[in-house]
Amino acid sequence: MMATIYLTSAYLAPVEYYAKLYACDKAYIERYDHYVKQTYRNRCVIAATDGPLSLTIPTEKSENLKCPMKDVRISDHGNWRHMHWNALVSNYRNSPFFEYYADDFRKFYERKYSFLWDYNQEICELVCELIDIHPIMEGTTEYRTDFEPEEKDYRELIHPKRDWKQEDVTFTAEPYYQVFKEKFGFLPNLSIADLLFNMGPESLLVLQKCVKLEHE
């Protein structure tokens, strides 16, 4: 088990992210990093009829070029809540557990949130509850660059443009049933929503198998 970890805020983060939350005693979710687009901070990747599909939350432009994550505001541009919910419904309605969890997730696409960090964190807390993992999570109070040996910094490791197969020695993508598996084969490290909708209560067992020790 990893004692204390640091993670960026993330929207319906990939399985890799939740494997870290499963394996830790405490997680600090970064609030003071500079907001960067094209990361999991405001996007997730789900399975769709044409293959992996990125869903991106639009954010308001800040006068500060180095806007801290805690101050990033969600934009209503493009009716994104309606589009994201429709994408989840259309691509997962035939998955074994979508109807079981639909009401839990629907509220995040009906209610307006001002700040991205708050939105992400509330979804994350819901997902942890549904999977039955119970990490102690706190928002950071400053941006740190120095860590103790028992602390692990994963803030930049979990990133859509980084190859987890090469760079993350503590994660392996354990295969599980997916609705489009016959069409595309197994699509690894998609959003945690994909795991939940396909595997339901067995999501916890999958996460357990995703965790690797560094010396393995």
Secondary structure as UniProt FT lines:
FT   STRAND          2..7
FT   HELIX           15..23
FT   STRAND          24..29
FT   TURN            40..41
FT   STRAND          43..48
FT   TURN            49..50
FT   STRAND          51..56
FT   TURN            65..66
FT   HELIX           69..71
FT   STRAND          73..74
FT   HELIX           77..79
FT   HELIX           80..92
FT   TURN            93..94
FT   TURN            96..97
FT   HELIX           98..106
FT   HELIX           107..109
FT   HELIX           116..131
FT   STRAND          136..139
FT   TURN            149..150
FT   STRAND          151..153
FT   TURN            155..157
FT   TURN            160..161
FT   HELIX           164..167
FT   TURN            169..170
FT   TURN            179..180
FT   HELIX           181..184
FT   TURN            188..189
FT   HELIX           192..199
FT   HELIX           200..202
FT   HELIX           203..210
FT   TURN            214..215
//
